[in-house]
Amino acid sequence: MSSEHEASVFDTAADQAVALGNRLMEEHPDADPWEIASGLLAGVVHFWLYTRQPCGNPQCDSCAEIATAEQRLRQLLEETRQSAEESDYYRSPYGTNVGTA
């Protein structure tokens, strides 16, 4: 599988998650957007962890970085941090750490 195809699948998955959140907000206008976002996040975390299960061979080089729950969590948090920092929404003009010049 080429990295171009993988990027396309990555982008498609991310776009569909956003579309699902938007659709749920439209279908449930009285719902708390944070509740919808947290529900989406919970589902994504469960799926991400499911896909990162080690194979069961303690000598497997491919699974060395995800051999323990703590290692998987560390990798999940790092990937989440990177995605958040790359987001257009990471910085807000209303954030308390935004300067006013």
Contacts in CASP RR format, 6 or more apart in sequence:
PFRMAT RR
TARGET T0000
AUTHOR 0000-0000-0000
METHOD contacts of the structure
MODEL  1
MSSEHEASVFDTAADQAVALGNRLMEEHPDADPWEIASGLLAGVVHFWLY
TRQPCGNPQCDSCAEIATAEQRLRQLLEETRQSAEESDYYRSPYGTNVGT
A
17 40 0 8 1.000
17 44 0 8 1.000
20 40 0 8 1.000
21 36 0 8 1.000
21 37 0 8 1.000
21 40 0 8 1.000
24 31 0 8 1.000
24 36 0 8 1.000
25 31 0 8 1.000
25 33 0 8 1.000
25 36 0 8 1.000
28 36 0 8 1.000
45 76 0 8 1.000
48 76 0 8 1.000
48 79 0 8 1.000
49 72 0 8 1.000
49 76 0 8 1.000
52 66 0 8 1.000
52 72 0 8 1.000
52 75 0 8 1.000
52 76 0 8 1.000
53 66 0 8 1.000
54 60 0 8 1.000
54 63 0 8 1.000
54 66 0 8 1.000
54 67 0 8 1.000
55 62 0 8 1.000
55 63 0 8 1.000
56 63 0 8 1.000
57 63 0 8 1.000
58 67 0 8 1.000
65 71 0 8 1.000
65 75 0 8 1.000
66 72 0 8 1.000
66 75 0 8 1.000
84 90 0 8 1.000
91 98 0 8 1.000
92 98 0 8 1.000
END
